[in-house]
């Protein structure tokens, strides 16, 4: 099974994201919107794992109880890998909240100490809202301003299916949640 750790936005935030998604996708006939139940922020993608690795990830996930609720600003629209040749339309953070960056680093170290290979890229919190059927020029869309405060209250272990759908395997709540 293919898995990753991430964060699920609360229902109220999903509703706001859904409105933005509809607005942007109207301008992109070649875009496939991501269903609201599949929207997330990826913390660490772990790829294909076996049963014993799954248990290690679950043990690490329980360390989430050492953290408190935090809020990440989502304030820009981006195309990935670039706005000029985008395959993905996402809502992103211009700046990663320091506590979230610390959480990313802490969990990365715990995972690497257990033998997991992690991506070398820097953490850039974002929520993919659509995938493009072909590479697209999205520079015009990326000029739109957005303003969301996403509360993060737990880490979620997701299973990634090949059809761009995700299922929740387990939630690891933070100690102090709102």
C-alpha positions as CSV (number, residue, x, y, z in Angstrom):
1,X,0.0,0.0,0.0
2,X,1.1,3.6,-0.7
3,X,0.8,6.0,2.2
4,X,1.5,9.5,3.4
5,X,1.1,11.6,6.5
6,X,-0.9,14.8,6.1
7,X,-3.6,17.1,7.4
8,X,-7.3,17.3,6.6
9,X,-8.9,20.7,6.5
10,X,-12.0,21.1,8.8
11,X,-15.4,21.1,7.2
12,X,-15.8,24.9,7.3
13,X,-12.5,25.4,5.5
14,X,-13.4,22.7,2.9
15,X,-16.5,24.8,2.1
16,X,-14.5,27.9,1.5
17,X,-12.0,25.9,-0.6
18,X,-14.8,24.4,-2.6
19,X,-16.0,27.9,-3.5
20,X,-12.6,29.0,-4.7
21,X,-12.1,25.7,-6.5
22,X,-15.4,26.2,-8.5
23,X,-14.4,29.8,-9.4
24,X,-11.0,28.7,-10.7
25,X,-12.0,25.5,-12.5
26,X,-14.7,27.5,-14.5
27,X,-11.7,29.3,-16.1
28,X,-10.0,26.0,-16.9
29,X,-12.0,23.6,-19.1
30,X,-9.1,21.1,-19.1
31,X,-9.0,20.9,-15.2
32,X,-10.2,18.0,-13.2
33,X,-11.3,19.3,-9.7
34,X,-10.2,17.2,-6.7
35,X,-13.2,16.1,-4.6
36,X,-13.6,17.9,-1.3
37,X,-13.1,14.7,0.7
38,X,-9.7,14.2,-0.9
39,X,-8.3,17.7,-0.2
40,X,-5.3,17.7,2.2
41,X,-1.9,19.1,3.0
42,X,0.8,16.5,2.7
43,X,3.4,16.4,5.5
44,X,5.5,13.4,4.3
45,X,4.9,11.0,1.4
46,X,6.2,7.6,2.3
47,X,5.3,5.6,-0.8
48,X,4.9,1.8,-1.0
49,X,5.2,0.2,2.5
50,X,4.7,-3.2,4.1
51,X,2.8,-4.2,7.3
52,X,5.7,-3.8,9.7
53,X,6.5,-0.3,8.3
54,X,2.8,0.6,8.7
55,X,3.1,-0.2,12.4
56,X,6.2,1.9,12.7
57,X,4.4,4.8,11.1
58,X,1.5,4.4,13.5
59,X,3.9,4.4,16.5
60,X,5.4,7.7,15.1
61,X,2.0,9.1,14.5
62,X,1.1,8.9,18.2
63,X,3.9,11.5,18.8
64,X,1.3,14.0,17.4
65,X,-0.1,14.2,21.0
66,X,3.0,16.3,21.9
67,X,1.8,19.2,19.7
68,X,-1.0,21.8,20.1
69,X,-3.4,23.1,17.5
70,X,-1.7,25.5,15.0
71,X,-3.0,27.6,12.2
72,X,-1.5,27.9,8.7
73,X,-2.3,30.8,6.4
74,X,-3.1,29.9,2.9
75,X,-2.7,33.0,0.8
76,X,-1.8,32.3,-2.8
77,X,-2.8,30.3,-5.9
78,X,0.0,28.4,-7.5
79,X,0.6,26.1,-10.4
80,X,2.9,23.1,-10.0
81,X,5.6,22.4,-11.0
82,X,5.5,26.0,-12.3
83,X,2.7,28.4,-13.2
84,X,3.9,28.4,-16.8
85,X,3.8,24.6,-17.2
86,X,1.3,23.5,-14.5
87,X,-0.1,20.1,-14.1
88,X,-1.6,21.0,-10.7
89,X,-3.6,24.0,-9.4
90,X,-3.1,24.5,-5.7
91,X,-3.8,26.9,-2.8
92,X,-0.5,27.5,-1.0
93,X,1.2,29.3,1.8
94,X,3.6,32.1,1.0
95,X,5.3,31.4,4.4
96,X,5.2,28.2,6.4
97,X,4.1,28.7,10.0
98,X,7.2,28.1,12.1
99,X,5.6,25.5,14.4
100,X,4.4,23.6,11.3
101,X,7.9,23.6,9.9
102,X,9.2,22.3,13.2
103,X,6.6,19.5,13.1
104,X,7.6,18.7,9.5
105,X,11.3,18.5,10.6
106,X,10.5,16.5,13.8
107,X,8.4,13.9,12.0
108,X,10.9,13.7,9.1
109,X,13.7,12.8,11.6
110,X,11.5,10.2,13.3
111,X,10.7,8.6,10.0
112,X,14.3,8.7,8.7
113,X,15.5,7.2,12.0
114,X,13.1,4.2,11.3
115,X,14.6,3.8,7.8
116,X,12.1,5.7,5.7
117,X,13.4,7.6,2.6
118,X,11.9,11.0,2.4
119,X,11.7,13.5,-0.5
120,X,14.6,16.0,-0.6
121,X,12.4,19.0,-1.4
122,X,11.6,21.7,1.1
123,X,8.2,21.6,2.7
124,X,5.7,23.9,1.0
125,X,2.2,23.6,2.6
126,X,-0.3,23.5,-0.2
127,X,-3.7,22.0,-1.1
128,X,-4.1,20.6,-4.6
129,X,-7.5,21.7,-5.8
130,X,-7.3,20.5,-9.5
131,X,-5.2,18.4,-11.8
132,X,-4.7,19.5,-15.5
133,X,-5.3,17.1,-18.3
134,X,-2.4,18.8,-20.1
135,X,0.3,21.3,-19.0
136,X,-1.3,24.7,-18.7
137,X,-0.3,28.3,-18.4
138,X,-1.8,29.5,-15.1
139,X,0.0,32.8,-14.5
140,X,-3.3,34.7,-14.8
141,X,-4.9,32.6,-12.1
142,X,-2.0,32.8,-9.7
143,X,-2.5,36.6,-9.4
144,X,-5.7,36.0,-7.4
145,X,-5.5,36.7,-3.7
146,X,-6.8,34.2,-1.3
147,X,-7.0,34.3,2.5
148,X,-7.7,31.2,4.6
149,X,-6.6,30.2,8.1
150,X,-6.4,26.5,8.2
151,X,-6.5,25.0,11.8
152,X,-4.3,21.9,12.1
153,X,-5.4,19.7,14.9
154,X,-4.1,16.3,14.0
155,X,-1.9,14.3,11.7
156,X,-3.7,11.8,9.4
157,X,-2.2,8.7,7.9
158,X,-3.7,8.3,4.4
159,X,-3.6,5.5,1.9
160,X,-3.1,6.8,-1.6
161,X,-4.9,4.9,-4.4
162,X,-3.9,5.1,-8.0
163,X,-7.1,6.9,-9.0
164,X,-6.2,10.1,-7.0
165,X,-8.4,9.1,-4.1
166,X,-7.3,8.8,-0.6
167,X,-8.6,6.9,2.4
168,X,-7.9,7.6,6.0
169,X,-6.2,4.9,7.9
170,X,-5.8,6.7,11.2
171,X,-6.0,10.1,12.8
172,X,-3.4,11.2,15.4
173,X,-4.9,14.1,17.4
174,X,-2.8,16.9,18.9
175,X,-2.9,17.2,22.7
176,X,-4.7,20.6,22.8
177,X,-7.2,20.9,20.0
178,X,-9.8,23.6,19.7
